[in-house]
Amino acid sequence: MPVDRLLPEFLQREDGSANGDAVLHECRHCGSKFEDPIDQCPVCDATEIATYEFPTDDPDADPDPDGGE
């Protein structure tokens, strides 16, 4: 199952714009998720924080950069 189906609320930008990438910070120890970058998990005090970037679709971008169909 695609991650964007699991985290639909997170992937929505607060300002409602569609530009930019969505970013998720997740504790590798307890799995807590955060929108802002952190150095230490406030839940379990672990320092191993994973960062995932989800590129958003740009409606003006060419879907095939080679120009093919």
Z-matrix of the N, CA and C atoms (Angstrom, degrees):
N
C 1 1.459
C 2 1.530 1 107.88
N 3 1.336 2 118.72 1 132.33
C 4 1.457 3 121.68 2 179.99
C 5 1.530 4 111.73 3 -62.49
N 6 1.327 5 115.29 4 144.26
C 7 1.469 6 121.01 5 -179.36
C 8 1.525 7 110.77 6 -61.23
N 9 1.335 8 118.48 7 -35.44
C 10 1.465 9 119.88 8 -178.16
C 11 1.526 10 112.23 9 -64.42
N 12 1.325 11 117.65 10 -20.14
C 13 1.466 12 120.03 11 175.70
C 14 1.520 13 110.73 12 -81.79
N 15 1.346 14 116.76 13 -25.13
C 16 1.453 15 121.38 14 179.67
C 17 1.526 16 112.16 15 -82.20
N 18 1.328 17 116.68 16 -27.67
C 19 1.461 18 120.96 17 -174.67
C 20 1.528 19 112.09 18 -125.60
N 21 1.330 20 119.47 19 49.67
C 22 1.463 21 120.24 20 -174.88
C 23 1.523 22 113.23 21 -62.15
N 24 1.310 23 118.69 22 -35.99
C 25 1.459 24 120.23 23 -179.37
C 26 1.516 25 110.91 24 -69.46
N 27 1.318 26 117.38 25 -37.79
C 28 1.453 27 120.26 26 -179.69
C 29 1.520 28 111.39 27 -66.59
N 30 1.322 29 116.80 28 -37.11
C 31 1.450 30 120.71 29 -176.13
C 32 1.521 31 113.37 30 -72.78
N 33 1.319 32 118.01 31 -12.19
C 34 1.457 33 120.97 32 176.37
C 35 1.518 34 108.90 33 -82.84
N 36 1.330 35 116.71 34 125.84
C 37 1.465 36 120.29 35 178.29
C 38 1.512 37 109.62 36 -73.79
N 39 1.343 38 116.13 37 145.43
C 40 1.461 39 120.79 38 -178.09
C 41 1.524 40 112.43 39 -62.95
N 42 1.342 41 117.16 40 -34.88
C 43 1.453 42 119.60 41 -177.54
C 44 1.527 43 112.53 42 -83.71
N 45 1.320 44 116.94 43 -1.49
C 46 1.460 45 121.18 44 176.37
C 47 1.513 46 114.46 45 81.66
N 48 1.331 47 117.69 46 -2.67
C 49 1.451 48 119.34 47 -179.46
C 50 1.520 49 110.06 48 -80.41
N 51 1.311 50 115.90 49 155.40
C 52 1.453 51 120.69 50 -178.70
C 53 1.522 52 111.90 51 -98.72
N 54 1.332 53 118.34 52 -1.66
C 55 1.454 54 121.66 53 -177.96
C 56 1.518 55 110.64 54 -86.48
N 57 1.326 56 115.98 55 149.89
C 58 1.451 57 120.53 56 178.23
C 59 1.514 58 111.44 57 97.06
N 60 1.313 59 114.78 58 167.81
C 61 1.450 60 120.85 59 -179.37
C 62 1.518 61 110.44 60 -101.67
N 63 1.315 62 116.29 61 145.72
C 64 1.460 63 121.33 62 173.84
C 65 1.525 64 107.43 63 -84.29
N 66 1.324 65 116.37 64 140.43
C 67 1.458 66 121.82 65 -178.60
C 68 1.520 67 108.96 66 -128.29
N 69 1.322 68 115.89 67 136.50
C 70 1.453 69 122.07 68 178.25
C 71 1.516 70 108.41 69 -125.59
N 72 1.324 71 116.90 70 131.53
C 73 1.460 72 122.96 71 174.90
C 74 1.521 73 106.43 72 -109.69
N 75 1.340 74 116.54 73 129.90
C 76 1.456 75 120.91 74 -174.57
C 77 1.522 76 110.24 75 -135.90
N 78 1.321 77 115.84 76 134.64
C 79 1.463 78 121.54 77 176.08
C 80 1.530 79 108.70 78 -70.89
N 81 1.314 80 116.76 79 127.38
C 82 1.468 81 120.30 80 -179.81
C 83 1.520 82 111.77 81 -75.81
N 84 1.313 83 117.22 82 -16.35
C 85 1.456 84 120.41 83 -178.66
C 86 1.536 85 111.92 84 -86.82
N 87 1.338 86 117.28 85 -53.59
C 88 1.470 87 119.81 86 -174.82
C 89 1.532 88 113.64 87 -108.35
N 90 1.340 89 117.64 88 -11.17
C 91 1.460 90 120.47 89 177.61
C 92 1.520 91 115.33 90 84.98
N 93 1.337 92 117.69 91 5.11
C 94 1.464 93 119.71 92 178.03
C 95 1.519 94 109.32 93 -63.85
N 96 1.332 95 116.35 94 144.07
C 97 1.456 96 122.37 95 -176.66
C 98 1.529 97 110.23 96 -113.99
N 99 1.353 98 115.28 97 143.82
C 100 1.456 99 121.11 98 -176.88
C 101 1.519 100 109.56 99 -138.68
N 102 1.318 101 116.44 100 145.49
C 103 1.456 102 121.10 101 177.64
C 104 1.524 103 111.54 102 -84.16
N 105 1.332 104 117.24 103 -33.04
C 106 1.459 105 121.55 104 -178.81
C 107 1.527 106 109.79 105 -96.52
N 108 1.342 107 116.55 106 148.17
C 109 1.466 108 118.62 107 177.97
C 110 1.529 109 110.80 108 -65.09
N 111 1.316 110 116.06 109 140.38
C 112 1.465 111 121.66 110 178.85
C 113 1.525 112 108.63 111 -136.80
N 114 1.327 113 116.35 112 156.84
C 115 1.461 114 121.72 113 177.18
C 116 1.521 115 111.77 114 -98.60
N 117 1.336 116 116.19 115 -25.58
C 118 1.454 117 120.89 116 -178.09
C 119 1.526 118 109.00 117 -142.04
N 120 1.322 119 116.87 118 136.18
C 121 1.457 120 122.14 119 -179.18
C 122 1.530 121 109.78 120 -68.30
N 123 1.320 122 117.89 121 125.63
C 124 1.462 123 120.51 122 178.26
C 125 1.528 124 113.03 123 -74.03
N 126 1.325 125 117.14 124 -11.36
C 127 1.463 126 121.27 125 -179.14
C 128 1.531 127 111.04 126 -86.82
N 129 1.347 128 116.21 127 -49.51
C 130 1.472 129 119.37 128 -174.62
C 131 1.528 130 113.74 129 -121.43
N 132 1.328 131 117.59 130 0.88
C 133 1.467 132 124.34 131 178.87
C 134 1.522 133 114.44 132 68.82
N 135 1.325 134 119.24 133 11.34
C 136 1.460 135 121.52 134 176.93
C 137 1.529 136 109.67 135 -71.05
N 138 1.328 137 116.33 136 153.05
C 139 1.463 138 120.37 137 -179.88
C 140 1.527 139 112.52 138 -108.31
N 141 1.327 140 117.89 139 2.30
C 142 1.463 141 121.28 140 178.14
C 143 1.521 142 108.86 141 -91.53
N 144 1.337 143 115.30 142 98.83
C 145 1.461 144 122.25 143 -177.63
C 146 1.530 145 108.38 144 -114.08
N 147 1.315 146 116.78 145 122.27
C 148 1.463 147 121.92 146 177.57
C 149 1.526 148 108.91 147 -89.84
N 150 1.328 149 115.73 148 145.20
C 151 1.458 150 121.39 149 177.24
C 152 1.523 151 108.53 150 -121.29
N 153 1.331 152 116.15 151 125.22
C 154 1.466 153 122.33 152 179.63
C 155 1.515 154 108.34 153 -116.72
N 156 1.332 155 116.30 154 131.96
C 157 1.461 156 121.45 155 176.82
C 158 1.521 157 108.70 156 -112.35
N 159 1.331 158 115.50 157 130.76
C 160 1.455 159 122.46 158 179.99
C 161 1.520 160 108.13 159 -115.41
N 162 1.336 161 118.18 160 106.31
C 163 1.465 162 119.10 161 179.23
C 164 1.521 163 110.53 162 -65.31
N 165 1.307 164 115.93 163 138.19
C 166 1.456 165 120.51 164 177.27
C 167 1.517 166 108.96 165 -90.71
N 168 1.312 167 115.82 166 154.41
C 169 1.456 168 120.55 167 179.17
C 170 1.518 169 109.81 168 -74.98
N 171 1.328 170 116.52 169 133.68
C 172 1.457 171 122.40 170 176.05
C 173 1.525 172 107.12 171 -101.16
N 174 1.345 173 118.26 172 111.93
C 175 1.462 174 120.40 173 -176.49
C 176 1.522 175 113.17 174 -63.04
N 177 1.342 176 118.32 175 -20.17
C 178 1.459 177 121.47 176 -179.67
C 179 1.522 178 112.51 177 -90.31
N 180 1.326 179 117.05 178 -8.72
C 181 1.460 180 120.78 179 -177.23
C 182 1.522 181 110.44 180 -77.53
N 183 1.328 182 115.12 181 147.90
C 184 1.461 183 121.68 182 176.48
C 185 1.522 184 107.80 183 -73.98
N 186 1.340 185 119.44 184 120.47
C 187 1.460 186 120.86 185 -177.47
C 188 1.525 187 112.87 186 -63.37
N 189 1.333 188 117.63 187 -27.13
C 190 1.454 189 121.26 188 177.81
C 191 1.525 190 107.70 189 -121.36
N 192 1.328 191 117.86 190 104.21
C 193 1.467 192 119.77 191 -175.64
C 194 1.520 193 113.10 192 -63.77
N 195 1.338 194 118.90 193 -18.13
C 196 1.462 195 121.35 194 178.29
C 197 1.524 196 112.30 195 -83.02
N 198 1.335 197 117.30 196 -6.96
C 199 1.450 198 121.25 197 178.13
C 200 1.515 199 114.16 198 85.20
N 201 1.331 200 117.54 199 4.70
C 202 1.465 201 120.92 200 179.91
C 203 1.513 202 111.17 201 -81.51
N 204 1.294 203 116.29 202 173.42
C 205 1.469 204 120.44 203 -178.99
C 206 1.481 205 110.90 204 -95.54
